[in-house]
Amino acid sequence: MQLQFKHFLANEAAGVSVEYALLIGLIGMTVIPGSLLLSSKITNQFNSITTALNKIGNPGSGFMPVR
């Protein structure tokens, strides 16, 4: 087992795979917060659309539905 680990460390492909793992980790650390921020903005936009559509259906809102 130790011999296999020493071969893994000596192999250049092991270094490249560690670099790729670090790169994927850094990308994940930026994508996840960005998607959380974007999802809250999208939710707020849909809520404002829902509010506007509900006002159209309410006769006392001042909006007249188009037929």
KOLGU-4560 file (N, C-alpha, C; in nm, 3 decimals, padded with zeros to 5 digits):
<recs>
<n_xx: 00.083 n_yy: -00.120 n_zz: 00.000 ca_xx: 00.000 ca_yy: 00.000 ca_zz: 00.000 c_xx: 00.087 c_yy: 00.125 c_zz: 00.000 mol: A seq: 1 type: MET>
<n_xx: 00.192 n_yy: 00.126 n_zz: 00.083 ca_xx: 00.280 ca_yy: 00.242 ca_zz: 00.088 c_xx: 00.354 c_yy: 00.259 c_zz: -00.043 mol: A seq: 2 type: GLN>
<n_xx: 00.390 n_yy: 00.148 n_zz: -00.106 ca_xx: 00.460 ca_yy: 00.154 ca_zz: -00.233 c_xx: 00.371 c_yy: 00.216 c_zz: -00.341 mol: A seq: 3 type: LEU>
<n_xx: 00.244 n_yy: 00.180 n_zz: -00.341 ca_xx: 00.151 ca_yy: 00.237 ca_zz: -00.438 c_xx: 00.134 c_yy: 00.387 c_zz: -00.414 mol: A seq: 4 type: GLN>
<n_xx: 00.131 n_yy: 00.429 n_zz: -00.289 ca_xx: 00.117 ca_yy: 00.571 ca_zz: -00.257 c_xx: 00.241 c_yy: 00.648 c_zz: -00.302 mol: A seq: 5 type: PHE>
<n_xx: 00.360 n_yy: 00.590 n_zz: -00.286 ca_xx: 00.483 ca_yy: 00.655 ca_zz: -00.330 c_xx: 00.485 c_yy: 00.668 c_zz: -00.482 mol: A seq: 6 type: LYS>
<n_xx: 00.437 n_yy: 00.565 n_zz: -00.551 ca_xx: 00.428 ca_yy: 00.573 ca_zz: -00.698 c_xx: 00.328 c_yy: 00.680 c_zz: -00.741 mol: A seq: 7 type: HIS>
<n_xx: 00.219 n_yy: 00.692 n_zz: -00.667 ca_xx: 00.117 ca_yy: 00.793 ca_zz: -00.698 c_xx: 00.177 c_yy: 00.933 c_zz: -00.683 mol: A seq: 8 type: PHE>
<n_xx: 00.253 n_yy: 00.955 n_zz: -00.577 ca_xx: 00.314 ca_yy: 01.086 ca_zz: -00.556 c_xx: 00.423 c_yy: 01.117 c_zz: -00.658 mol: A seq: 9 type: LEU>
<n_xx: 00.493 n_yy: 01.015 n_zz: -00.703 ca_xx: 00.601 ca_yy: 01.035 ca_zz: -00.800 c_xx: 00.547 c_yy: 01.055 c_zz: -00.941 mol: A seq: 10 type: ALA>
<n_xx: 00.428 n_yy: 01.011 n_zz: -00.966 ca_xx: 00.369 ca_yy: 01.018 ca_zz: -01.099 c_xx: 00.324 c_yy: 01.162 c_zz: -01.128 mol: A seq: 11 type: ASN>
<n_xx: 00.354 n_yy: 01.212 n_zz: -01.250 ca_xx: 00.313 ca_yy: 01.347 ca_zz: -01.287 c_xx: 00.162 c_yy: 01.359 c_zz: -01.300 mol: A seq: 12 type: GLU>
<n_xx: 00.099 n_yy: 01.253 n_zz: -01.339 ca_xx: -00.046 ca_yy: 01.256 ca_zz: -01.355 c_xx: -00.114 c_yy: 01.283 c_zz: -01.221 mol: A seq: 13 type: ALA>
<n_xx: -00.053 n_yy: 01.241 n_zz: -01.113 ca_xx: -00.110 ca_yy: 01.268 ca_zz: -00.981 c_xx: -00.111 c_yy: 01.417 c_zz: -00.953 mol: A seq: 14 type: ALA>
<n_xx: -00.003 n_yy: 01.484 n_zz: -00.989 ca_xx: 00.003 ca_yy: 01.629 ca_zz: -00.969 c_xx: -00.100 c_yy: 01.702 c_zz: -01.052 mol: A seq: 15 type: GLY>
<n_xx: -00.118 n_yy: 01.656 n_zz: -01.174 ca_xx: -00.218 ca_yy: 01.718 ca_zz: -01.262 c_xx: -00.358 c_yy: 01.696 c_zz: -01.206 mol: A seq: 16 type: VAL>
<n_xx: -00.384 n_yy: 01.576 n_zz: -01.155 ca_xx: -00.517 ca_yy: 01.550 ca_zz: -01.101 c_xx: -00.544 c_yy: 01.634 c_zz: -00.977 mol: A seq: 17 type: SER>
<n_xx: -00.440 n_yy: 01.660 n_zz: -00.896 ca_xx: -00.457 ca_yy: 01.747 ca_zz: -00.779 c_xx: -00.486 c_yy: 01.890 c_zz: -00.824 mol: A seq: 18 type: VAL>
<n_xx: -00.419 n_yy: 01.935 n_zz: -00.929 ca_xx: -00.445 ca_yy: 02.069 ca_zz: -00.982 c_xx: -00.588 c_yy: 02.081 c_zz: -01.033 mol: A seq: 19 type: GLU>
<n_xx: -00.635 n_yy: 01.978 n_zz: -01.103 ca_xx: -00.773 ca_yy: 01.981 ca_zz: -01.151 c_xx: -00.871 c_yy: 01.981 c_zz: -01.035 mol: A seq: 20 type: TYR>
<n_xx: -00.842 n_yy: 01.906 n_zz: -00.931 ca_xx: -00.931 ca_yy: 01.904 ca_zz: -00.814 c_xx: -00.937 c_yy: 02.041 c_zz: -00.748 mol: A seq: 21 type: ALA>
<n_xx: -00.824 n_yy: 02.108 n_zz: -00.737 ca_xx: -00.823 ca_yy: 02.243 ca_zz: -00.679 c_xx: -00.900 c_yy: 02.341 c_zz: -00.767 mol: A seq: 22 type: LEU>
<n_xx: -00.882 n_yy: 02.328 n_zz: -00.898 ca_xx: -00.953 ca_yy: 02.414 ca_zz: -00.991 c_xx: -01.104 c_yy: 02.395 c_zz: -00.981 mol: A seq: 23 type: LEU>
<n_xx: -01.148 n_yy: 02.271 n_zz: -00.976 ca_xx: -01.291 ca_yy: 02.242 ca_zz: -00.963 c_xx: -01.344 c_yy: 02.296 c_zz: -00.831 mol: A seq: 24 type: ILE>
<n_xx: -01.267 n_yy: 02.284 n_zz: -00.725 ca_xx: -01.308 ca_yy: 02.338 ca_zz: -00.596 c_xx: -01.324 c_yy: 02.489 c_zz: -00.599 mol: A seq: 25 type: GLY>
<n_xx: -01.230 n_yy: 02.558 n_zz: -00.662 ca_xx: -01.239 ca_yy: 02.704 ca_zz: -00.671 c_xx: -01.358 c_yy: 02.747 c_zz: -00.756 mol: A seq: 26 type: LEU>
<n_xx: -01.382 n_yy: 02.677 n_zz: -00.865 ca_xx: -01.498 ca_yy: 02.709 ca_zz: -00.949 c_xx: -01.627 c_yy: 02.687 c_zz: -00.871 mol: A seq: 27 type: ILE>
<n_xx: -01.633 n_yy: 02.578 n_zz: -00.797 ca_xx: -01.752 ca_yy: 02.552 ca_zz: -00.715 c_xx: -01.774 c_yy: 02.658 c_zz: -00.609 mol: A seq: 28 type: GLY>
<n_xx: -01.665 n_yy: 02.710 n_zz: -00.553 ca_xx: -01.679 ca_yy: 02.812 ca_zz: -00.450 c_xx: -01.732 c_yy: 02.944 c_zz: -00.506 mol: A seq: 29 type: MET>
<n_xx: -01.719 n_yy: 02.966 n_zz: -00.636 ca_xx: -01.773 ca_yy: 03.088 ca_zz: -00.695 c_xx: -01.911 c_yy: 03.066 c_zz: -00.757 mol: A seq: 30 type: THR>
<n_xx: -01.935 n_yy: 02.948 n_zz: -00.810 ca_xx: -02.063 ca_yy: 02.923 ca_zz: -00.877 c_xx: -02.177 c_yy: 02.911 c_zz: -00.776 mol: A seq: 31 type: VAL>
<n_xx: -02.155 n_yy: 02.845 n_zz: -00.665 ca_xx: -02.262 ca_yy: 02.822 ca_zz: -00.567 c_xx: -02.314 c_yy: 02.953 c_zz: -00.509 mol: A seq: 32 type: ILE>
<n_xx: -02.229 n_yy: 03.043 n_zz: -00.458 ca_xx: -02.285 ca_yy: 03.170 ca_zz: -00.407 c_xx: -02.350 c_yy: 03.254 c_zz: -00.517 mol: A seq: 33 type: PRO>
<n_xx: -02.294 n_yy: 03.251 n_zz: -00.637 ca_xx: -02.354 ca_yy: 03.326 ca_zz: -00.747 c_xx: -02.492 c_yy: 03.275 c_zz: -00.783 mol: A seq: 34 type: GLY>
<n_xx: -02.510 n_yy: 03.145 n_zz: -00.782 ca_xx: -02.641 ca_yy: 03.089 ca_zz: -00.814 c_xx: -02.741 c_yy: 03.117 c_zz: -00.703 mol: A seq: 35 type: SER>
<n_xx: -02.696 n_yy: 03.120 n_zz: -00.579 ca_xx: -02.787 ca_yy: 03.154 ca_zz: -00.469 c_xx: -02.834 c_yy: 03.299 c_zz: -00.480 mol: A seq: 36 type: LEU>
<n_xx: -02.743 n_yy: 03.389 n_zz: -00.514 ca_xx: -02.779 ca_yy: 03.529 ca_zz: -00.531 c_xx: -02.875 c_yy: 03.546 c_zz: -00.648 mol: A seq: 37 type: LEU>
<n_xx: -02.847 n_yy: 03.479 n_zz: -00.757 ca_xx: -02.932 ca_yy: 03.488 ca_zz: -00.875 c_xx: -03.070 c_yy: 03.430 c_zz: -00.849 mol: A seq: 38 type: LEU>
<n_xx: -03.078 n_yy: 03.321 n_zz: -00.773 ca_xx: -03.208 ca_yy: 03.261 ca_zz: -00.747 c_xx: -03.296 c_yy: 03.353 c_zz: -00.664 mol: A seq: 39 type: SER>
<n_xx: -03.239 n_yy: 03.428 n_zz: -00.570 ca_xx: -03.320 ca_yy: 03.520 ca_zz: -00.491 c_xx: -03.372 c_yy: 03.635 c_zz: -00.577 mol: A seq: 40 type: SER>
<n_xx: -03.290 n_yy: 03.681 n_zz: -00.671 ca_xx: -03.335 ca_yy: 03.789 ca_zz: -00.760 c_xx: -03.446 c_yy: 03.740 c_zz: -00.853 mol: A seq: 41 type: LYS>
<n_xx: -03.434 n_yy: 03.618 n_zz: -00.903 ca_xx: -03.538 ca_yy: 03.562 ca_zz: -00.989 c_xx: -03.668 c_yy: 03.544 c_zz: -00.911 mol: A seq: 42 type: ILE>
<n_xx: -03.657 n_yy: 03.498 n_zz: -00.787 ca_xx: -03.776 ca_yy: 03.482 ca_zz: -00.702 c_xx: -03.844 c_yy: 03.615 c_zz: -00.679 mol: A seq: 43 type: THR>
<n_xx: -03.767 n_yy: 03.720 n_zz: -00.651 ca_xx: -03.826 ca_yy: 03.853 ca_zz: -00.632 c_xx: -03.896 c_yy: 03.902 c_zz: -00.758 mol: A seq: 44 type: ASN>
<n_xx: -03.838 n_yy: 03.875 n_zz: -00.873 ca_xx: -03.898 ca_yy: 03.918 ca_zz: -00.999 c_xx: -04.031 c_yy: 03.846 c_zz: -01.022 mol: A seq: 45 type: GLN>
<n_xx: -04.035 n_yy: 03.716 n_zz: -00.998 ca_xx: -04.160 ca_yy: 03.642 ca_zz: -01.015 c_xx: -04.265 c_yy: 03.688 c_zz: -00.915 mol: A seq: 46 type: PHE>
<n_xx: -04.223 n_yy: 03.722 n_zz: -00.794 ca_xx: -04.320 ca_yy: 03.773 ca_zz: -00.695 c_xx: -04.380 c_yy: 03.906 c_zz: -00.739 mol: A seq: 47 type: ASN>
<n_xx: -04.299 n_yy: 03.994 n_zz: -00.798 ca_xx: -04.354 ca_yy: 04.121 ca_zz: -00.845 c_xx: -04.447 c_yy: 04.100 c_zz: -00.965 mol: A seq: 48 type: SER>
<n_xx: -04.416 n_yy: 04.004 n_zz: -01.049 ca_xx: -04.506 ca_yy: 03.971 ca_zz: -01.161 c_xx: -04.638 c_yy: 03.917 c_zz: -01.108 mol: A seq: 49 type: ILE>
<n_xx: -04.631 n_yy: 03.829 n_zz: -01.008 ca_xx: -04.751 ca_yy: 03.773 ca_zz: -00.949 c_xx: -04.837 c_yy: 03.882 c_zz: -00.887 mol: A seq: 50 type: THR>
<n_xx: -04.775 n_yy: 03.977 n_zz: -00.818 ca_xx: -04.849 ca_yy: 04.088 ca_zz: -00.757 c_xx: -04.919 c_yy: 04.171 c_zz: -00.864 mol: A seq: 51 type: THR>
<n_xx: -04.849 n_yy: 04.200 n_zz: -00.974 ca_xx: -04.909 ca_yy: 04.278 ca_zz: -01.082 c_xx: -05.025 c_yy: 04.203 c_zz: -01.147 mol: A seq: 52 type: ALA>
<n_xx: -05.010 n_yy: 04.072 n_zz: -01.164 ca_xx: -05.119 ca_yy: 03.995 ca_zz: -01.224 c_xx: -05.238 c_yy: 03.986 c_zz: -01.129 mol: A seq: 53 type: LEU>
<n_xx: -05.215 n_yy: 03.979 n_zz: -01.000 ca_xx: -05.325 ca_yy: 03.977 ca_zz: -00.905 c_xx: -05.400 c_yy: 04.109 c_zz: -00.903 mol: A seq: 54 type: ASN>
<n_xx: -05.329 n_yy: 04.221 n_zz: -00.923 ca_xx: -05.395 ca_yy: 04.351 ca_zz: -00.928 c_xx: -05.486 c_yy: 04.361 c_zz: -01.050 mol: A seq: 55 type: LYS>
<n_xx: -05.446 n_yy: 04.300 n_zz: -01.160 ca_xx: -05.528 ca_yy: 04.303 ca_zz: -01.282 c_xx: -05.661 c_yy: 04.232 c_zz: -01.256 mol: A seq: 56 type: ILE>
<n_xx: -05.658 n_yy: 04.124 n_zz: -01.181 ca_xx: -05.779 ca_yy: 04.049 ca_zz: -01.153 c_xx: -05.865 c_yy: 04.112 c_zz: -01.046 mol: A seq: 57 type: GLY>
<n_xx: -05.814 n_yy: 04.211 n_zz: -00.974 ca_xx: -05.888 ca_yy: 04.276 ca_zz: -00.866 c_xx: -05.962 c_yy: 04.398 c_zz: -00.922 mol: A seq: 58 type: ASN>
<n_xx: -06.095 n_yy: 04.402 n_zz: -00.915 ca_xx: -06.170 ca_yy: 04.513 ca_zz: -00.976 c_xx: -06.140 c_yy: 04.648 c_zz: -00.912 mol: A seq: 59 type: PRO>
<n_xx: -06.103 n_yy: 04.654 n_zz: -00.787 ca_xx: -06.076 ca_yy: 04.782 ca_zz: -00.721 c_xx: -05.935 c_yy: 04.832 c_zz: -00.738 mol: A seq: 60 type: GLY>
<n_xx: -05.857 n_yy: 04.770 n_zz: -00.821 ca_xx: -05.716 ca_yy: 04.808 ca_zz: -00.832 c_xx: -05.692 c_yy: 04.922 c_zz: -00.930 mol: A seq: 61 type: SER>
<n_xx: -05.789 n_yy: 04.953 n_zz: -01.014 ca_xx: -05.771 ca_yy: 05.059 ca_zz: -01.112 c_xx: -05.728 c_yy: 05.007 c_zz: -01.249 mol: A seq: 62 type: GLY>
<n_xx: -05.694 n_yy: 04.880 n_zz: -01.256 ca_xx: -05.658 ca_yy: 04.819 ca_zz: -01.383 c_xx: -05.782 c_yy: 04.761 c_zz: -01.450 mol: A seq: 63 type: PHE>
<n_xx: -05.789 n_yy: 04.774 n_zz: -01.581 ca_xx: -05.898 ca_yy: 04.715 ca_zz: -01.654 c_xx: -05.845 c_yy: 04.595 c_zz: -01.733 mol: A seq: 64 type: MET>
<n_xx: -05.904 n_yy: 04.478 n_zz: -01.714 ca_xx: -05.858 ca_yy: 04.361 ca_zz: -01.789 c_xx: -05.886 c_yy: 04.376 c_zz: -01.939 mol: A seq: 65 type: PRO>
<n_xx: -05.796 n_yy: 04.328 n_zz: -02.020 ca_xx: -05.811 ca_yy: 04.332 ca_zz: -02.164 c_xx: -05.882 c_yy: 04.204 c_zz: -02.207 mol: A seq: 66 type: VAL>
<n_xx: -05.984 n_yy: 04.221 n_zz: -02.291 ca_xx: -06.060 ca_yy: 04.104 ca_zz: -02.339 c_xx: -06.050 c_yy: 04.093 c_zz: -02.487 mol: A seq: 67 type: ARG>
</recs>
